[in-house]
Amino acid sequence: MLPSRFRSPPSQPRSFLRFALRLLWALATLLLVGSIGVYWSSQSRIGRLYDVVPDRLFAEPDSVSIDRGRHVATIRGCVECHGANLGGRVFLDDPMIGRFVAGNLTAGRGGIGARYSEADWIRAIRHGVRPSGRGLLVMPSDEYYHLSDADLASLVEYLKGVPAVNNELPASHVSPVGRALITIDREIAILPAERIDHVGPRPVAPAVGASIEYGRYLATSCIGCHGAGLAGGRIPGVPPDWPAASNLTPLAGTALARWSQAEFVRALRSGATPEGRKLDQRYMPWQVLGQMTDDEMQALWMYLRSLPGKPTGTR
């Protein structure tokens, strides 16, 4: 038998076990409390009710055109998310963030077209709010809020008349990790209704034409990916394998500084850059942007070229 000085005190293993159990209990408690806090914080935002009374659309009857509405739905990206037939689709399903569904906008089975009033359309498009008052998930209404009455009226008239598509879709949901992300980073645009001043004065839309002002109006559709300053960078909230958005300011060395107007238009129309690179439609929707009119292309070019050069990645 070993001398007593070489033996471990009999209480040492039990003390260590008690310490380990207490540590695990403390960690589990912290995790539970943290999870409850994240869920409560995110749910209070996701479930928030907005009391939005839509503005009337003060558009002249002769300015409301279904063809114009189809054009707006194309170049503003409605068909990019909801599909060419506007029957809806799951456009992002990532366990790290959640499942996000662009709804069926038609009057077919699973669609909202048959039950939406004009006020419901305006509330959803301009404010990002459902008829129930809850905010829509990943509906870029902070970009559409600036639509002119004429463009919005034409878009609504077009949406009312699109052919019915039967397409029943699952509901959108935010994953636990996604809830943590939107709690930590408010820049993730899962809840665009939070970004809109719903009672503020309506922005004045510029006259249609090849002007810097009209280019600024069109460029609101670019801010979701390229940032409010259009300087590009990592896009908050997208899967980690997505590329960073390009810098759209004319900083030395950027595409907008190198390209001519003709090359800019050609890239958006064909998806091929002057350097021979093919734009990836999954991340840069050139196929819909390329359907802008010549005047719209020129206006967008004029506006982007008028911007001060900003460091790439600063959004």
Buried (B, 14 or more C-beta within 10 A) or exposed (E): EEEEEEEEEEEEEEEEEEEEEEEEEEEEEEEEEEEEEBBEBBEEBBEBEBEBEBBEBEBEEEBBBBEBBBBBBBBBBBBBBBBEBBBBBEBBEBEEBBBBBBBBBBBBEBBBBEEBEBBBBBBBBBBBBBBEEBBBBBBBBBBBBBBBBBBBBBBBBBBBEBEBBEBEBEEBEBBBBBBBBBBEEEEBBBBBBBBBEBEEEEEEBBEBEBBBBBBBBBBBBBBBBBBEBBBBBBBBBBEEEEEBBBBBBBBEEBBBEBBEEEBBBBBBBEBBBBEEEEBEEEBBBBBBBBBBEEBBBBBBBBBBBEBEBBEBEEB
